[in-house]
């Protein structure tokens, strides 16, 4: 028995040495996270999302969606399909297949549907099912992880490329590495030109237009914050911090005209180990060498924030449970309902909202 134990200890020591000596698959950068944001006070766990309606559970990974004029939901799935379904119905109509990973999806004023495909880039789907690649690179840098979009009334498309280094199948590596290669870009259909709006984001994610299309709100997932990018007025071209030290990793952002706020999906609460290792690139490099099963992963914690036009968190919706609809990637308000999408969960969910308070 002692011989077996010695052999096991020796094998463990060799495995540990091999882990340390092997090259890391990432190149971590040191950074300083914002102060911890404990789940207490206004962020104390609640059960507001425990009563969601949940259907179409055979559809996996409907990350983002829009609600069409007829009330139907259009969303993209993990297997590449674009589908349309009715709230409460498990039956879906397949509109197209990008043969990639469709994430954000939105109607364009010209009648087409614009899609952020993590692998293929910025796409457009015509009414007869034809898919066109609108953009796959900018400034000589190929898109690696096209993520979210917002479209103006005149058809200009703002979208994010989360990382210039890693595709969606390695999104945790980008968060561990923190190299801030995420970008926000603009595609103008009238010129077919793609230009850089802003760069230097630690995982550029959600993109939403504010009222009157005066600014964009952009989620910087890896730094737990939101930015405001001004598009009009005296501050056009400027960037300012909109909401900082969020309690988790912000994903997609959508504006609710009815409430004058942004719905911010939180993919997972902050993980203390990620913050503890922020100033230790070598240790984060070791974490990246570990099997995926033991690396930090999103928690089963449904989480959505309501953020007002001043960047203040004014509503917190949660449900922390293994069977919750989570991780939530998007929250879209339509006709008194909050529709929820997920990059990993099965099906679509929605929550009936209280009527909005009268606005001054």
Wavefront OBJ file of the C-alpha trace (Angstrom):
o trace
v 0.000 0.000 0.000
v 2.835 2.413 0.852
v 4.482 1.647 -2.495
v 1.258 2.454 -4.346
v 0.871 5.712 -2.414
v 4.469 6.720 -3.194
v 3.865 5.988 -6.877
v 0.694 8.095 -6.862
v 2.485 11.001 -5.165
v 5.339 10.766 -7.646
v 2.906 10.735 -10.561
v 1.123 13.791 -9.126
v 4.437 15.611 -8.736
v 5.384 14.829 -12.327
v 1.986 15.960 -13.572
v 2.333 19.205 -11.616
v 5.798 19.813 -13.025
v 4.553 19.128 -16.538
v 1.706 21.595 -16.012
v 4.093 24.333 -14.879
v 6.678 23.709 -17.592
v 4.259 23.340 -20.511
v 3.663 26.530 -22.518
v 0.401 28.287 -21.758
v -2.168 28.565 -24.565
v -2.750 32.231 -23.659
v -0.654 35.369 -23.014
v -2.233 36.920 -19.904
v -1.915 40.614 -19.107
v -2.021 42.025 -15.579
v -4.960 44.301 -14.813
v -6.726 45.816 -11.828
v -10.384 44.868 -11.419
v -12.918 47.236 -9.859
v -13.756 46.720 -6.177
v -15.789 43.596 -5.372
v -19.539 43.883 -5.787
v -21.112 41.474 -3.273
v -24.591 40.099 -3.875
v -26.193 42.049 -1.071
v -28.192 45.227 -0.691
v -29.780 46.063 -4.036
v -27.983 43.058 -5.568
v -29.211 40.609 -2.919
v -30.501 37.406 -4.566
v -34.217 37.449 -5.371
v -36.629 35.167 -7.184
v -38.107 37.548 -9.756
v -37.028 35.273 -12.624
v -38.240 32.057 -10.986
v -41.681 32.318 -12.626
v -40.652 32.725 -16.258
v -42.605 31.046 -19.032
v -40.236 28.655 -20.799
v -40.781 26.788 -24.037
v -39.130 25.322 -27.177
v -36.599 23.424 -25.082
v -35.387 21.432 -28.076
v -33.777 24.620 -29.412
v -30.295 25.040 -27.965
v -28.548 28.363 -27.481
v -30.963 31.073 -28.690
v -28.550 33.794 -27.553
v -30.296 36.860 -28.946
v -33.581 37.562 -30.667
v -36.014 40.129 -31.901
v -39.793 40.123 -31.763
v -41.314 40.643 -35.202
v -44.313 42.878 -35.924
v -46.626 39.849 -35.843
v -45.389 38.862 -32.363
v -43.211 35.989 -33.522
v -39.679 35.526 -32.189
v -36.735 35.283 -34.559
v -33.524 33.871 -33.109
v -30.326 32.035 -34.001
v -29.274 28.686 -32.546
v -26.065 26.963 -31.554
v -26.311 24.638 -34.563
v -26.358 27.548 -37.039
v -30.072 27.699 -37.803
v -32.159 30.874 -37.852
v -35.681 30.051 -36.653
v -39.027 31.730 -36.096
v -41.508 30.654 -33.425
v -44.524 31.863 -31.525
v -44.426 32.593 -27.792
v -45.513 29.476 -25.942
v -45.085 27.202 -28.957
v -42.478 24.459 -29.270
v -42.762 24.422 -33.065
v -40.183 26.449 -34.953
v -39.900 27.353 -38.626
v -36.368 27.287 -40.017
v -35.628 30.426 -42.029
v -31.989 29.724 -42.885
v -28.753 28.099 -41.758
v -25.594 30.194 -41.525
v -23.439 27.073 -41.017
v -21.719 29.064 -38.286
v -22.833 30.386 -34.898
v -25.479 33.120 -35.207
v -25.518 35.371 -32.150
v -27.194 38.785 -32.499
v -30.007 39.158 -35.015
v -32.104 42.191 -35.996
v -34.294 43.431 -38.854
v -32.829 45.996 -41.234
v -34.823 48.875 -42.763
v -34.193 47.394 -46.234
v -36.205 44.288 -45.311
v -33.324 41.931 -44.710
v -32.301 40.413 -41.388
v -28.798 41.249 -40.167
v -26.890 38.601 -38.226
v -23.727 38.615 -36.163
v -22.205 35.203 -36.807
v -19.338 34.459 -34.439
v -17.430 32.536 -37.112
v -18.511 34.091 -40.431
v -18.787 37.787 -39.596
v -21.570 40.280 -40.290
v -24.256 38.668 -42.464
v -27.534 39.678 -44.123
v -30.419 37.286 -44.792
v -32.827 38.160 -47.600
v -36.522 37.273 -47.656
v -35.826 34.447 -50.107
v -33.276 32.837 -47.770
v -30.062 34.065 -49.406
v -27.225 34.871 -46.983
v -24.670 37.547 -47.885
v -21.459 38.303 -46.008
v -21.431 42.060 -45.426
v -18.085 42.223 -43.607
v -15.492 39.762 -42.345
v -12.563 42.077 -41.512
v -11.622 45.668 -40.851
v -8.283 47.394 -41.312
v -6.646 44.130 -42.289
v -7.713 42.403 -39.055
v -10.103 39.485 -39.645
v -13.097 39.215 -37.351
v -12.700 36.412 -34.842
v -15.859 36.740 -32.760
v -18.595 38.986 -34.162
v -21.014 39.273 -31.271
v -23.759 41.909 -31.072
v -25.281 44.722 -33.139
v -27.551 47.749 -33.234
v -29.080 49.263 -36.383
v -30.018 52.919 -36.880
v -33.208 54.085 -38.591
v -31.216 54.871 -41.728
v -29.686 51.408 -41.768
v -26.173 51.960 -40.406
v -25.050 48.901 -38.455
v -22.944 49.149 -35.307
v -21.518 45.840 -34.110
v -18.910 44.307 -31.836
v -16.032 41.937 -32.494
v -15.409 40.535 -29.030
v -11.801 39.484 -29.575
v -9.125 39.756 -32.234
v -7.442 36.655 -30.779
v -10.027 34.000 -29.957
v -13.211 32.632 -31.472
v -16.349 31.770 -29.519
v -15.162 28.259 -28.692
v -12.346 29.840 -26.661
v -14.203 32.752 -25.073
v -12.986 31.836 -21.577
v -9.387 32.124 -22.827
v -10.047 35.710 -23.873
v -11.483 36.518 -20.435
v -8.511 34.874 -18.715
v -5.996 36.598 -20.964
v -7.437 40.131 -20.765
v -5.563 41.475 -23.777
v -8.259 44.099 -24.599
v -8.473 43.427 -28.331
v -12.266 43.813 -28.573
v -13.650 46.403 -31.005
v -16.840 48.247 -31.909
v -17.300 48.811 -35.630
v -19.669 50.473 -38.079
v -20.933 49.118 -41.389
v -22.557 51.591 -43.779
v -24.660 49.815 -46.436
v -24.583 52.885 -48.695
v -20.812 52.621 -49.084
v -20.312 48.990 -47.980
v -17.460 50.316 -45.848
v -16.588 49.010 -42.396
v -14.853 51.442 -40.043
v -13.556 51.319 -36.492
v -15.617 53.179 -33.891
v -13.645 52.260 -30.765
v -11.177 49.599 -29.622
v -9.306 48.409 -26.573
v -12.139 46.491 -24.905
v -11.684 43.423 -22.719
v -14.243 41.328 -24.589
v -16.510 43.778 -26.437
v -20.016 42.379 -26.194
v -23.480 43.967 -26.092
v -24.226 47.010 -28.271
v -27.364 49.159 -27.968
v -28.467 52.512 -29.329
v -29.773 55.049 -26.864
v -32.678 57.475 -27.356
v -32.553 59.486 -30.590
v -29.560 57.328 -31.579
v -27.314 59.895 -29.904
v -25.028 57.301 -28.353
v -24.177 53.636 -28.073
v -23.949 51.647 -24.863
v -21.315 48.916 -25.087
v -20.754 46.073 -22.633
v -17.133 45.334 -21.762
v -17.650 41.853 -20.385
v -14.130 41.201 -19.117
v -14.075 44.363 -16.988
v -17.660 44.251 -15.613
v -18.666 47.599 -17.053
v -20.622 49.530 -19.666
v -19.338 52.366 -21.852
v -21.173 55.186 -23.592
v -19.891 56.056 -27.069
v -21.298 59.377 -28.272
v -22.408 59.481 -31.908
v -24.024 62.925 -32.075
v -23.703 66.391 -30.557
v -20.754 68.180 -29.024
v -19.354 64.959 -27.549
v -19.539 62.928 -30.768
v -16.583 60.567 -30.973
v -15.973 60.612 -27.218
v -16.114 57.612 -24.901
v -17.180 57.750 -21.273
v -17.740 55.223 -18.534
v -21.472 54.537 -18.215
v -21.743 51.903 -15.448
v -18.816 50.397 -13.552
v -18.228 47.577 -11.063
v -21.247 45.574 -12.159
v -22.017 42.450 -10.107
v -21.268 40.109 -12.987
v -20.227 39.663 -16.600
v -22.479 41.840 -18.805
v -23.601 40.289 -22.069
v -26.125 41.774 -24.495
v -27.735 45.174 -23.888
v -31.136 46.307 -25.195
v -32.896 49.658 -24.789
v -36.530 49.789 -23.648
v -38.229 52.955 -24.958
v -41.272 52.180 -22.781
v -39.195 52.434 -19.584
v -36.317 54.632 -20.673
v -33.761 52.079 -19.521
v -31.357 49.481 -20.799
v -31.873 45.812 -20.015
v -28.455 44.270 -19.377
v -28.119 40.496 -19.350
v -25.591 39.239 -16.805
v -24.122 35.944 -18.002
v -22.774 35.043 -14.576
v -21.994 36.780 -11.287
v -18.382 37.829 -10.760
v -16.081 35.065 -9.589
v -13.652 35.982 -6.796
v -10.947 33.736 -8.256
v -10.947 35.757 -11.484
v -10.426 38.998 -9.564
v -7.858 37.451 -7.212
v -5.753 36.373 -10.203
v -6.080 39.673 -12.104
v -2.581 40.791 -11.076
v -1.044 37.340 -11.502
v -0.687 36.608 -15.242
v 1.484 33.547 -14.634
v -1.181 31.878 -12.498
v -3.882 32.689 -15.061
v -1.675 31.031 -17.633
v -1.642 27.923 -15.450
v -5.431 28.000 -15.158
v -5.694 28.063 -18.949
v -3.722 24.795 -19.100
v -6.191 22.989 -16.880
v -8.941 20.818 -18.398
v -12.032 22.855 -19.287
v -14.048 20.931 -16.726
v -12.101 22.476 -13.831
v -11.704 25.999 -15.221
v -14.038 28.803 -14.020
v -17.428 28.519 -15.728
v -20.694 30.519 -15.732
v -22.879 29.841 -12.705
v -26.497 28.718 -12.920
v -27.748 32.125 -11.873
v -30.344 33.961 -13.943
v -29.488 37.663 -13.731
v -30.756 40.792 -15.514
v -30.194 44.452 -14.630
v -32.217 47.523 -15.544
v -29.918 50.531 -16.047
v -31.277 54.048 -16.504
v -29.995 56.762 -18.837
v -27.564 57.992 -16.195
v -25.970 54.560 -15.830
v -27.645 53.776 -12.503
v -28.884 50.271 -11.763
v -32.606 50.711 -11.066
v -33.854 47.117 -11.252
v -32.392 43.706 -10.421
v -34.018 40.462 -11.573
v -32.575 37.127 -10.470
v -33.115 33.409 -9.886
v -30.212 31.437 -8.457
v -30.903 27.721 -8.885
v -29.568 24.749 -10.890
v -32.831 24.632 -12.852
v -32.978 28.379 -13.581
v -33.122 29.776 -17.096
v -29.443 30.656 -17.216
v -26.919 31.793 -18.227
v -28.918 34.676 -19.683
v -27.328 36.318 -22.712
v -30.048 38.773 -23.747
v -33.179 40.459 -22.420
v -35.540 42.136 -24.878
v -38.701 43.973 -23.839
v -41.772 43.787 -26.077
v -45.399 44.565 -25.337
v -45.043 44.215 -21.562
v -42.920 41.057 -21.638
v -39.206 40.585 -21.100
v -37.933 37.913 -23.499
v -34.796 36.042 -22.453
v -32.183 34.258 -24.536
v -29.185 32.130 -23.579
v -25.950 31.121 -25.295
v -26.079 27.665 -23.679
v -29.544 26.991 -22.241
v -32.323 25.217 -24.120
v -35.381 27.135 -25.277
v -36.676 30.670 -24.876
v -38.192 32.264 -21.764
v -40.175 35.370 -20.948
v -41.339 37.269 -17.874
v -44.473 39.413 -17.557
v -43.387 42.848 -16.391
v -45.269 45.295 -14.236
v -46.547 48.310 -16.199
v -43.899 51.031 -16.420
v -44.218 53.877 -13.977
v -45.367 57.196 -15.480
v -42.376 59.102 -16.800
v -41.906 62.777 -15.921
l 1 2 3 4 5 6 7 8 9 10 11 12 13 14 15 16 17 18 19 20 21 22 23 24 25 26 27 28 29 30 31 32 33 34 35 36 37 38 39 40 41 42 43 44 45 46 47 48 49 50 51 52 53 54 55 56 57 58 59 60 61 62 63 64 65 66 67 68 69 70 71 72 73 74 75 76 77 78 79 80 81 82 83 84 85 86 87 88 89 90 91 92 93 94 95 96 97 98 99 100 101 102 103 104 105 106 107 108 109 110 111 112 113 114 115 116 117 118 119 120 121 122 123 124 125 126 127 128 129 130 131 132 133 134 135 136 137 138 139 140 141 142 143 144 145 146 147 148 149 150 151 152 153 154 155 156 157 158 159 160 161 162 163 164 165 166 167 168 169 170 171 172 173 174 175 176 177 178 179 180 181 182 183 184 185 186 187 188 189 190 191 192 193 194 195 196 197 198 199 200 201 202 203 204 205 206 207 208 209 210 211 212 213 214 215 216 217 218 219 220 221 222 223 224 225 226 227 228 229 230 231 232 233 234 235 236 237 238 239 240 241 242 243 244 245 246 247 248 249 250 251 252 253 254 255 256 257 258 259 260 261 262 263 264 265 266 267 268 269 270 271 272 273 274 275 276 277 278 279 280 281 282 283 284 285 286 287 288 289 290 291 292 293 294 295 296 297 298 299 300 301 302 303 304 305 306 307 308 309 310 311 312 313 314 315 316 317 318 319 320 321 322 323 324 325 326 327 328 329 330 331 332 333 334 335 336 337 338 339 340 341 342 343 344 345 346 347 348 349 350 351 352 353 354 355 356 357 358 359 360
